Amino acid sequence: MMDDRPGSSPPPMALAGLGFELLAAVIGFAFVGYWIDRHYETAPWGLIIGAILGIVGGLYNFVRVAIRASRRSAGRADA
């Protein structure tokens, strides 16, 4: 049974999607960096900076959602 209350924690499969979000952020920013390298002839710096930005942004989102899920599950365990 799925809990649809506003404060309920997300199902495990929703949290499993976080890995794909991290991967998409890294690939997306790396692609933009690669495009900048090709367009402005700055290789390899655009790709490197794009990949770093993707990793940092993706990890930030990953940790933010994981902390929120952890707080929700801890609140549920106390109830």
C-alpha positions as CSV (number, residue, x, y, z in Angstrom):
1,M,0.0,0.0,0.0
2,M,1.3,3.4,-1.0
3,D,1.1,6.3,1.5
4,D,-0.1,9.4,-0.3
5,R,0.0,11.8,2.6
6,P,1.9,15.1,2.0
7,G,4.6,14.3,4.7
8,S,5.2,10.7,3.7
9,S,8.5,9.5,2.4
10,P,8.9,8.7,-1.3
11,P,8.9,5.1,-2.4
12,P,12.3,3.4,-2.7
13,M,12.2,3.4,-6.5
14,A,11.9,7.2,-6.5
15,L,15.1,7.4,-4.5
16,A,16.7,4.9,-6.9
17,G,16.2,7.4,-9.6
18,L,18.6,9.8,-7.9
19,G,21.5,7.9,-9.4
20,F,20.2,8.5,-12.9
21,E,19.7,12.2,-12.1
22,L,23.4,12.4,-11.0
23,L,24.5,10.7,-14.2
24,A,22.3,13.0,-16.3
25,A,23.7,16.1,-14.6
26,V,27.3,15.0,-15.3
27,I,26.7,14.0,-18.9
28,G,24.6,17.1,-19.6
29,F,27.2,19.6,-18.2
30,A,30.1,17.6,-19.9
31,F,28.2,17.9,-23.2
32,V,27.8,21.6,-22.8
33,G,31.5,21.9,-21.9
34,Y,32.4,19.8,-25.0
35,W,30.3,22.1,-27.2
36,I,32.0,25.2,-25.7
37,D,35.4,23.5,-26.5
38,R,34.4,22.9,-30.1
39,H,32.9,26.3,-30.6
40,Y,35.5,28.4,-28.9
41,E,38.5,26.1,-29.4
42,T,39.3,25.9,-25.6
43,A,39.9,22.2,-25.4
44,P,40.0,20.5,-22.9
45,W,38.9,23.2,-20.3
46,G,35.3,23.4,-21.3
47,L,34.8,19.7,-20.9
48,I,36.7,19.5,-17.6
49,I,34.8,22.5,-16.1
50,G,31.5,21.2,-17.4
51,A,32.1,17.7,-15.9
52,I,33.1,19.3,-12.5
53,L,30.0,21.5,-12.5
54,G,27.9,18.4,-13.3
55,I,29.4,16.4,-10.5
56,V,29.0,19.2,-8.0
57,G,25.5,20.0,-9.0
58,G,24.4,16.4,-9.2
59,L,25.9,15.6,-5.8
60,Y,24.3,18.6,-4.3
61,N,20.9,17.5,-5.5
62,F,21.6,13.9,-4.5
63,V,22.6,14.9,-0.9
64,R,19.7,17.3,-0.6
65,V,17.1,14.7,-1.5
66,A,18.7,12.0,0.5
67,I,18.7,14.2,3.6
68,R,15.1,15.1,3.1
69,A,14.2,11.4,2.7
70,S,16.2,10.6,5.8
71,R,14.4,13.2,7.9
72,R,11.0,12.0,6.7
73,S,11.8,8.4,7.6
74,A,13.2,9.4,11.0
75,G,10.0,11.3,11.7
76,R,7.9,8.3,10.6
77,A,9.9,6.0,13.0
78,D,9.2,8.4,15.9
79,A,5.5,8.4,15.3
